[in-house]
Every structure is written in C-alpha cells, then in structure tokens.
C-alpha cells in the first residue's frame, strides 16, 4: 500500500476534476452547436428532414451512453479509424447532448404561440429570420432551466468515460483507491467535488424555473 497524505489525495482529485470540467464544457458547447442543427431539422417543413432528426434523437436518447462510447472507442478502430479516449469521450458526449438539447429546445419552440409566427410573417420576415429574431429568443428563454438542468446531468455523465480510459475524476479516484485502499475517504471526496460542481447549477436552474413561472 502506498502512503498518501490527505493533501495528496485531494490535490490529485482536484487536478483530475479539471479534465471533468473541461470535458463537460467542450461536450456542452459541441452539443449546443449540433443540437441547434438537429433542432432546425426537427422543425423543418420537409418531411424527410424531420424524420432524420427524429431517428437521430431516438437513437441517442434510446440507447445507453456507455454503449455509444464503446461503439466509438472500440468500434471505429475496426473500421480503420484510430481514436483516442479524449476524442471518443468528446464525440460521444457531444452527440448524446445534441439529441437531448434539440428536444428540450423543440419543446420551447412549440410552446411559442402561433400568433408570433403570424406576426413575423406580417412584418415580411422570411422563415429563418422569424426563427432568429422572434421564435428562438422566446424558446430559449423558456427552456433555460431545463438546459441548465441537463448540463448537471452531462457533468455526471462524464464519469462513464473512465470506462474507455479517459483520465477524468472517477478513473483517477479508482487509481488512488487501488493504491491507498481507503474507498470511503477517496470516493467521499469525489462525491463532494461532484456536489460542488453540480449543486450551484441545480440551484440556478431552480431560480430560472421560478422566474419563468412568475412571468
């Protein structure tokens, strides 16, 4: 057994938490970009485009994230595409996030009164301008709380990337536990770090939800 001081454990876990935060931020940003594209397809007037978006969302919402990561990390090399744990983690979380975010925002778009579309048409705005100037700002305002709530879930989902070898918080904690044999101390600190990351976002989502109800 390797001797680790309390500071050694905390310091290594905090260093690993940086990768968890970075992975969450990159995946959320990527999920936002791809999610917007899927949202536009989901509300498209063309039937085949809507159906593609429906199948995309159904695929990533209907299958476990762990299986998606496995397919990316272990499956792509069989096709001749070498992929690193970081790339697989970012790609897997981005695709998964995009499906959930697109569906969250679609709910906001559908909640906007039809009269807002009519108002845009009466002003001579074409479809994309109606979306950009009138519909999407209202939809995003209504879905800020669930969007922040999903970010909390995304942060916790990064723990699954430890299975494919990405050195984030959980994988580092497993290595420290194997060296110290102090699971309550090690994983207790891991739980505290996740709590410190997620609790402020959870409270913020609650505040946004209360604000939305008042309006």
N, C-alpha and C positions, 0 to 999 in steps of 0.2 A: 504493500500500500504506500502510495506517495503522500508525503506530508504537504497539505495545502493549508495555508492560513485562511482565515475568514476573508481577508482582503484579497488574497489570490483568487478565491472563488468568485467574489463579487466583481473584481476587475475583469476577469476573463468573460464572465457572463455579460457585463456591460459592453465589452468590446464586440461580443457576438451579437448583441442587440442592435448594434449599428447596422449590421447586414440585414437583420429582420426589418428595420425601419426603411432602409434603402430599397429592399425588395418590395415592400408594401407600397412605397411611393412610386416606384417605377411601374409596377403592375397596375396601380390605380390610374396613373397617367395614361399608360397604354390602353387600359380597359376603357377609359373615357373616350379616347380617340376612336378606337374600333367600335365602341358602343354607340357613338354618335352615328357612325356609318350604318351600323345594323338598325338603329332607330329609324333613320331615313328610309332604309329599305323596308322596314316593318310597316311604315305608314304610307308606303308608295302606292300610287294608283294602279300600278301594273301588278297583275295577279301573280305572275311567276316570280317577281322580285319579292313580294310579300311572303310567298311560300318558302322561298330560300331562307329568308330571315327567320321564319317560324321554325323551320327544320334546324337551323343553326342554334337558335335559342333552346329548342327542345333537346338537342344533342348535348349541349354543355350544362344545361340545368338537370337533365335526366340521367347523367352518368356521374359517378364519383370523381371528384377532383384527383384523388390518388391514382385512379386508373388512367386519367388523362395524362398525368405526369409520367406514369410508367410507359405509356404508348410513345410519348415524345422522347423520353430518355433512352429507353431500351428498344423501341420500335424503329425510330429513324435511322440508327446506325445499320440496321439490317437492310435499309434501302440505300446505303452508301453515304448517308448524311451524318457525319460526326457532330455531336452536340455536347457541350459542357453542362455541368449541373446548373450553373448560373443562368445560361441561356434557356435551358429546359424549364427552370423554375419561373423565369420571367415570362416566357411564352405561354406556359400552362396557366399561370395565374391571370395573365392578360386576357387570354381567350375566354376563360371562365368568367372573369369580371365583366367583360364586354357584354356577355349574354345577359347577366343579371342587371347590369346598369341600363341596357337598352330596354328591358322590360319594365324597370322602375320608371324610366322616363316616358315610355309609351303610355303608362297609366296617367302620367301628368298631362300629356298631350290630349288624351281622350277626355280628361276632366275639364279642359278649357271649353267654355260654352261655344256652341256652333256659331253664335252671333259674332264672335271675334273673327272667325274666318270670313263671314259675310262683310264685316266692317273693312277688313283688309281688301277684299275684292272691290268694294265700293270706292276705295281710295286708288284703285288701279294698280295695286301691288300684285306681282305675279307670285306663284306658289312658294318659291324659295324665299322671297322677301317677306311674305306673310309668316313663314316659319321663323325666320331670323329675327324679325322686328316685333312680332306680335305674339305668336304661339309659344315658341321655345322659352322666352323670358318668363312667361307665366307658368309654363310647365315645370321649369327648373326651380322656380320659387316654391311651387307646391311640393316638389319632391326632394328638397334639400335634406329634410330629416331622414327619410329612408336611404338617401345616398350616403350620408354620413354613417348611418347605421350599418350599411353594407361595408363601408371601409373598416369598421370594427371587425366584422366577420372575415374580411380579407387579411387583416393583420394576424388573426388567429389561424387562418388557413395556411400561412407561411410555414407553420410547424410541419406540415406534410412534406415540404421539400427536403427535410432531413433524410427521408427515406431514399432519395436519389443521390445523396451525398453532398448536398449543399450545406456549407458550414454556417448555419444560422444559429439561433438561440438554443433550440431543442437539441440539435446534433452536438453542439458544444457542451451542453449540460450533460448529455449522455456520456461524453468522453470524460468529463470531470468526475461524474459519479462513478464510472468504472475505475478511476484512479483513487478516489477517496473513500468509496463505499459509505457515503453519507447522503442517501437519497432524500431524506426529509429536509436537510439543510439546502442541498443543491436545487431540488425541484421546488422547494418553498420559495427560494429567491427567484426562480424562473417565473413562478406564478405571480410574484409581486411585480416583476418587470412587465409582464403582460398586462397586469391590472393597471399599472402606472401609464401604460400606452393607451389602453382601451377605455378606462373609466372617464377621463376628460372628454373623449369623443362621444361616449354614451350620454353623458350629461348635456353636452352641446346638442346632440340630436334631440334630446327631450325638450330643451329650451326652444329649438326650432319648431318642434311639433306643437308646443303650447302657443307659440307666436302664430302659427298657421291657423290654429283653432280660433284665436281671437279675431283674426281677420275674416 
